[in-house]
Amino acid sequence: MSFLPLTVEEMHDRGWYYADAVVVTGDAYVDHPSFGTAIISRVLEAQGLRVCILSQPQSEEDMTRFGKPRLGFFVNGGNIDSMVAHYTAAKRRRSQDAYTAGGVAGRRPDRATIVYCRQIRAAYGDVPIIIGGLEASLRRFAHYDYWDDRVRPSILADSTADILVYGMGENQTIAIARRLRAGESVHTLTDIKGTCVMIPTAQYTPRPCAECPTYEQVCADKTQYAVSCRIQQDEQDDVRGKTVIQRHGNSILVQNPPMPPLTTEEFDRVYELPYERRWHPSYDALGGVPGIEEVQFSITHNRGCFGACNFCSLAFHQGRRITVRSEESVIREAQKLIAMPEFKGYIHDVGGPTANFRHMSCKKQETQGLCKGKKCLAPSPCPALQADHTEYLHMLRRLRALPGVKKVFIRSGIRFDYLLCDEDETFFKELVRHHISGQLKVAPEHCSAPVLSAMGKPSVATYRRFQKRFYELTEGMSKKQYLVPYLMSSHPGSTIKDAIELSLFLKKEGIHPEQVQDFYPTPGTVSTCMFYTGLDPYTMKPIYVPRTPQEKAQQRALLQYFKPENREIVLKALRAAGRHDLIGNGPNCLVKDDRPPMPKKAAPTRGKTKPIRNVKKRKP
């Protein structure tokens, strides 16, 4: 095993004097299957291609490092959207970048995919350019851009790339590479599932499809934007999903139906490619790449998420259908971890988007796809839901029993509502006994019914049931373990009244959250559509959206009302909401009153003065 070439010298050391494919990325080069660049480059290598890695190029000249590749450039902005990597929800520039060597910020440009593609075009003209990864996938249609505060066109239009791969792109990449190697022009590759292309209107052949409102329409009319959002979300199903088109001026964006997810056999092959499982040695002097720390000794066993929370991009990117690796493949990966000299006996996670999803949520999905416009778990579990942890539990038991393994943790998050649907508590009990490192992170997100409905989450009563049973099991096992709830402020639908309700819930439950996430309107989510349009795209009814920095600060501070530095903000929020009853020393009060006590009224005197009567004056 060895790293793929990152420099010309490394390319020449292999006896290569040209590359078949150059993979361009906004991240430092980490050859680990938790990094998209590693997966796609190894998948291309497995096709017998000479693959070089161009990591965080800084100029047009950098794009020519390996010369013009025989097949083309495969470009991604990094493991996460470059704008999210660079800016907080308050649009403040981040001081660190976990996906850059040494954690140094500023090594990739804003909107990296667009910048890289334009530099390639300037250097090589009509060379094939294929874009993919999260940044491209979530921006494939006209989309609201939070940082520009406007609707931008498809990233295909801005980048001038030839093909956009959306979703998890292994099979799309293989199909593209094979056809390019066979001599086909990139301009003829318009029919590959899981890809988007931009076609001049005059060359477009009409076909059965779902048509979104045009780019011009969604820019001018927020109602049309909401309509477009729903169409896009509803067709992201590999069984029943249609071709989706959206006109952009004189061109038409064509999204081909989704590529079926990897089979278990394909999934196994991808994750058993010869990864080095660490950063490139050239980063050693800088202290390595921080982003690998949480995942180096973690194992991915699944993809997809039928939970489909409205604020999460997973359903739009990976899809709602669950696909899994075989148990034997997971065990083989664990044995590789055990053999690594840095391994200390702890497998940090065995998970994925949602750790405890190991099969489809119901039987009909395989032939009919997932239900359009409905969720499997919210607002309540579907009657057809099959909740079963048997297979996942068996795999965890085998991992625990491996020589050299001290502990197997589950850190990527579980769906507690799904767990409660399983009538057999065996998994729940073993989770508490064996797989928690003192704290279990879960995501109730809020407690207000209107807000949870807007989020696509179950009611807070479900979380209360889970919390109660968790602590019963924990105490019964004489353990000191705690739930750490993820909470979100300022999500569409959340008013100050709702934020106060959440504060009271936290006080009653004795929860002091150390971190609170402001809602972040990232491309491709239903919640971002709500934020931009003020409409729920599934009901077309207006929804309240907290927008001002002042209100966002108040909602965030209310969730951490106990912090001294938040006191003044909380006081203002409570007074503005008319909740003076929550200011003071009472058991339900959130903060103490900052005003001096009112002076006591003087006691009335007796026998010394008489009350003055209202006597009419006589006329002179």
N, C-alpha and C positions, 0 to 999 in steps of 0.2 A: 504494500500500500504506500501511496505517497500523495502529497498535495498536487493539485493541478497547477500548471504554470501561472505564476502571478507576475513574472518578469520575462523579458526576452531571453535572459541568460538561462532561466529555468526551462523555457521552451527549447532552447538549443541543446541543453543537457539531455533532453529526451530524443535528440536527433531530428527535431521538427524544425522546418524553416517556413512553415505557414500554419495557420489554424483553420479548421473547418468551421468552427463556431467560437465567437467571443461572447462571453457572458459578462454584461456590464451591470454593476450593482452599486447602490448608494451606501452599502454597508462595508465594513472591513470584512475580509475573507475568513469565514469560520466554516470549516468543513465538518459540519454537524447536521443531522437530519432535522433539527429544529429551525434551520435557516433555509429559506427557499432557494437561495443561490446554490447552496450545496446540493440540494435535491435535484434541481434542474440540470446543473452541470454534470452530476454523476449519471443522471438518466441519459443525457446526450453522449457521455463517454461510453455508456453501456451499449450504445448503438454503433460503436466502433469509430466514433468521431474524435478528432483532435480538438480538445476544448481548452481554451485559455480564459483566465479570470481577469477582468479589468475592474479593479476595486476602487471606488471613489475617485474617478478621474477628475482632474482639476481644469482641464482645458481641451480645446479642439485637438491640440497636438498630442495629448495623452491618448486620444481615441485612435491614433495611428500606431500605437506602441507595437502591436502584433501584426501590423499590415492589414490589408483587406481580407477578411475571412472568406473562405470559399463558399459557405452557405449563407452566412449573415450574422447579424448581431441580435442577441437575446437580452433585452434590457429590463431591469426592474429598479424601483426606487429604494428598495431595502425591505426589511422584514415588516416595517410598518410604514404608513403614509409619511412622506418626508415632512409635511406641514405639522402633523401630530408629533413627530420626532423633534421638531424645532420649537414648537410653541405650546404654552399651557392653554387651558380653556379660557383664561383671561387675556389671551393673545400676547403674553409676555414671553420673550425669548428664553429658552431653557439654557442653563449654563453647562449642561453635560449631555452627552450622547452615548447611551449604553451600547450602541452598535458600531462605535468607532474605537480604534485602539487607544487605550489610555482614558477612554471616556471623554475625549476632547470634542467640544462642539465646533461646528463650522466646517467640517470636512466634506459635507455634501451640500448642494444648492437647494434652495426652496424649489418645490415642484421638480424634483430631481429627474423623473422620467422624461418630462418635456425637455428640460435642458440637455440631457444626454442625447436624446434623439436628434435635436437640432444640431448639436455638435457633430454627430455622426454624418448627418446629411451634408453639412458644410465640408466635411473632410472627404466623403466618398460618393456623394450624389445619390444614385438610385440603388445602393446596396440594400438588400432585404433587411428590414428592422421589425422584430417581433417584440412586443411589450407584454409584460405580465406582472404578477405579484399583486399585493394588496392595493397599492396606489392605483395601478391601472384598472384592476378588476372593479373597484368601487366607483370609479369615475368613467365607466364605459358609456353611460348615457349623459345627456345634459344634466347637470347636477348643481345644487346650491353649494357654493363655496363659502364657508364661514369666514375665512380669512380675508377674502375680497368683498364679502357681503353682497354677492351677486350670483347669478346663474352663469356658469361657464359651460361651453360646449363639451361634447365628448372629448376625452383626452386623446382619442385618435386624431381629431381635427387639429388640436393644439400641437401635438407631437410630430405629426406627419408620418407616423409609423404605418407599416403596411397591414399588420395583423395584431389584434389584441386578444390575448388569452385570458379568459376570466375563470375564476374558481381555481381549484387545485389542478395544476396544468400538466401533469406528467404525460397523459395520453395525447393531449393536444400537441405538446412539444414533439413527441415521437412522430406523430402523423405529419407535422410540418417538416421536420428534418428528413424523413424518408422521401417525401415528395420533392423537396428541394434537391436532395441528393440524386433523385431519379431524373433531374433535369427540368422539372416544371418551373415555370415562372411564378414568383411569389404573388403576382397579380391574378393568377388563376386559382389560388387557394382560398376560395370564397365559401366553401361548403363544409368546412370542418366543424363538427360539434364543439361547443365550448369556446368558440371564438367569435369575435366581432370584426367586421371590415367596413370600410367607408367606400361606397360605390357612387360614381356620378349618376345623377337621376336619369340621364339619357341612356345609360347602359344597364339600368336596373330592369330585371324581368320580374313582373308581378307574380306573387305566389301566395298561398294561404298564410296568413300571419296575424299577429296582434299589432296594431299600429298605435304608437303613442302620439299625443299632441307634439307638434313640431318644436324645434329649438326656439324658434321665434315666438311661438305661442306660450311656451312655459316661461320665457323671459318676461312676457308682457302680462300674463294672467296667472295669479297664484292658484286659482281653482284648477286651471289646466295642468299646472305642475303637480297638484295632488292627484289628479286623474292619472297622469303619467306614472307617478310613483307606484300607485296600486297595480297598474298593468305590469310594470317591471317586476314587482315582488311576486305577483301571482303566477308568473310564467317561469319561475326559477325551480322547475321540477323536471328531473331527467326522464320521467315517464310520460307526463301529459303536457310538458312545456312546449309552447309554440315558438316559431321564429318571431322575433319582435323587431320592428323597425321604427326609426325616428328620423324624420327629415331634418337636415341641417342645410338651409340655403339650397344650393344646386346639387347637393349630395344626399345620400341616404345611408344612415348608420344601420347596418344589418347585424343583429345578434342572432346567431344560429342557436338552435335549441341546446340546452346544457349537455355536456359530455357526461355519460353515465359514470358514476364514481368508480374508483378502483375496486376490482374484486378482491377478495381476501388474498388470493394468490399473487395478484399484482401488487397489492399493498405490502405484502411480505417482501417481495423482490426489491421494491423501492427502498425499504428501510434496512435491507441487508446488503446494500451496495457498499463498496469499500471506503467508508468515511474515516477520516483521521480522528474525528470527534474532538477537535480542539482548533484553536486559532492558528493561522499561518505563523511559522517561527519568526518571520520578520517583525512581528509585533511584540516579541518577548521583551525587548528593551523598554517598551512603553508600558509594560505591565499587563499586556494582553487586552482582550475585549470583554468588558464587564457583562455584556448581554448573555454570555454563555454560562455564567455562574449558576443561575437557577435551573438550567436545563442539562448541564453536562452529564449528570447522573440521573436523568429522568428518562422515562420511556413513554412514547406515544402508542396507545393501543387502538384509538378510534379517531374518526373524523365525522363532521356533521353535527347538527344540533337541532332536534325537533322542539326544543324549548322556545326558540325564535323570539327572544325578547325584542321589543321594538327599537330599543336604543343600541342594539348589538348588530354588527355587520356580518356575523358568522353565517346566518342563514342565506344572505345575499351572496356571500363569497363561497363558502364551502357547501352550502345547501343544507336542507333539513334532514335528509336521509342519512342514517347511521351506517357507516362501513367500518369494518374492524380487521385488525391483523389476527392471525391465528395465535393460539396460545403458545404453540411451539416456537414461533418466530419471536414472541416476546421473551420467552425463556432464553433463547439463544442470545438475544441482545443483552439480557441481564448478565449472562455468563461473560460476555465481552467486557461489560462494565467491571465485573469482579476482577478480571485479569489486568485492568489498568492500574499502574502503580499509584495513582493518586486516589484510588477508591478506598474509602474508609469504612465500608460496610453498610452505607446508607443509600438506598434508592430513594431519591427525593420525591418522585412522583410516578404514578402509573395512571395516565389520564389522557386528556385531549381537551377539546372545547368544553365538554362536560364529562367528568371522570367516570360517572356510574351509568353511562349509556353504553350498552354492549350489543343492542340489537334494535331493529325497527320498533316503533311504538305500537304498531298494529299490523295484522297479517295482510290487509288489503293494499298496503303501500307498494308492495313489490309489483303488483299488476296494475294498480290504479293510480299510483302516486299519492302524495300527501294532499289532504283536503285543501281546496282553494279558499283563502280568506278565513281559515280557522286555525286555532292553536291546539296542540295536543294536551297541554297542561293548564292553560288559562282561558277564562277565569276560573275554571274548575277542570279536573282531569276528564278527558273524553271517556265515555263508557267502554269504548273499544280498546283503551290503553292496556298494554301488556307490561306490567311492572315485574321484572324478574332479575335478580342479581346473582343467580346461581352460577352462571358461567364466569362472570367477573370475580366472584368470590373464590371459585376454584383456582383461577389463575393467580390471585393474590396469595392463596395458601401455598401454591407451588413456589412462588417467588420467595416467600418467607422461609421456606425450608431449604433454599439453596445454601450450600457451604460458602461461608464468607459474607453472607448477608446478615446484618444485625437487625435492621429495621427497614420496612417498606412503608413510606408515607404516601398519602394522597393529598396533594396540594393544589391541583388545578381546578378544584371546585366541584362540588356535587350539587345536584338538584334535590334539595330536601323534600320538595313536594312529590317528586317521583319516588324517592325513597319511602315516603309514608304510604304510597300506594301499594307497596309490596307487603302482602299479608304475612310473609315469613320475615321475622325480625333478625334472622341469623346474620345477615350482612351488617345491619345496623349495629348489632352487638360486637361483631368483630372489628368494624370500623372504629368504634370507641375503644376497644381493648388493644388493638394492634397498630392502627394506621394514622394516629394523630400525634403530632409533635408538641403537645401541650395546648395548641390552639387549632380549631377547625374554622376555616374561612367559608362563610356562606353569604348568599346575596339576597336578603329580603328586599333591599333597596329603599323601601318606604313603608309606611303603615296606613296612609290615607287611601281609602277605597278609590276615589277618582284618579289619583295619581297612579296607583297600581294598575288600574284599568288602562290608562294611557300608556303605561310601560309594557303592557302585556304580561303582567305578573299575577300570581295567585294572591288571595286575600291574606291579610296579616294573621288571621286566625290559623292559617296553615303553618306559618312560622312559629306561632305560639305553641302549637301542638308539638312541632319538632323540637323546639327549645325545651319544653317540659320533659319530653321523653329522653332527650340527650342528657340532661342533668340527672335524671333518675338513673339512667344506665351508668353514667360517670360515677355518681356517688355509690351506687351498688357495687362498683368495682374498686372502690377506695382510691379513685384517681382524682387528681386536680387538673382538669382540662376545661377549656373555655371556648365558647363560640365567639368568633370575631365577625360581626355582620358588616358587609359592604353596604354603604348608604349613599344615596345620590340626592343632591340638592338642585333645585331650579329646573327640574325636568318639565317639559310641557304638561300643563294641567295642574302644576303645583302653585298654589297661592301662598301668601304669608300665613293664612289660616291653616293650610295643610302643613306648612313647616312647623308651626307652633304645635299642631297635633303630634307631629313626629317627635318634637322635643319632649312633650309630656310622656309619650310612649317610652322614650329612652330613659327618662327620669324614673318612671315607674318600674322599668325592668332593670335599672341599675347599670345601664350601658353607657360607657364613656368612650365614644369612638375617637381614636387617635387621628384618623384620616377621614375626610369627607370629599367625595368626588363631585365637583360641579358637572352638570350635564355638558357634554362636549359634542357639538353638532358635526359629526364626521360624515363624509359622503356615503350615500348608499343605504341609509337607514330610514325607517318609517318615522322615528322620532325627529330626525333632522328635517324631514318634510313637514312635520307638525310645527317645528320651530320656525321654519321659513314662512310657511303659508298661514299659520294660525288655524289650520283645519286638520281634522283627523281624516286621512285619505280613505278609511274604510267606512266612515259614516257621513263624511262631508259636513260634519257639524263643527262650528267654531270651537276652539279650545284655547284656554288661557295660556299665555307664554310669558314667563318672567324674562325681561329683556335688559333692564337698566343695570349698570354695575352696582348701584346702591341696593336694589332689591336682591340681586344675586348674593351680595355680601351679607345681607340680613338673613337670607335663607340658610346660607352656609354657617353663619355664626350661631343661629338658633340650634343647629344640630350639635354644636359644641358650646352650649350656653354656659357650661361649668368652667370654661377657661377665662381667667381674669382679663386677658386682652380683648375678649369678645363682649365684655359687660356693657359698654356704652352702646354698641350696635344692637345688642339684644334689647336693651331698654327702649331704644328708639322704635324698634320693630313692634314690641309689645304695646307701647303707647299708641303708635299709629294704628294698630289693629284693635284698639279699645280693650286690651286684655290687662287692665290694671290689677286684676285679681291675681295675676301671676307675678306681681312685683311685691316683694316684702319678705317676711320671715315665716310665712305659713308653710306647711308640709308640701303643698303643691306648687309653691312659688319657684320660678326658674332663677330669678336674681333678686338681691336685696334692693330696697328702695334707696336712691342716692339723695333724696331730699330730706332736710331736717324735719323732725317731728313738728306738727302744728302745736302752737302754745295752747295750754288749757284755758277754757273760758273761766272768767272770774265768777265766783259764786255770787248770786244776787243778794244785796243787802236788805235788811228788814227794819221797818220803823223809822228810818232816817229820811227817806225821800218818798214822795208820792208820785205815782205815774202821771205824766202830763196828758191831760185830756185834749181832745180836738175841739177847741173853742172857736166859735165863729166870731169874727171881728164885726163890731157895729159900724154902721156907716156914720161918718161925721155929720 
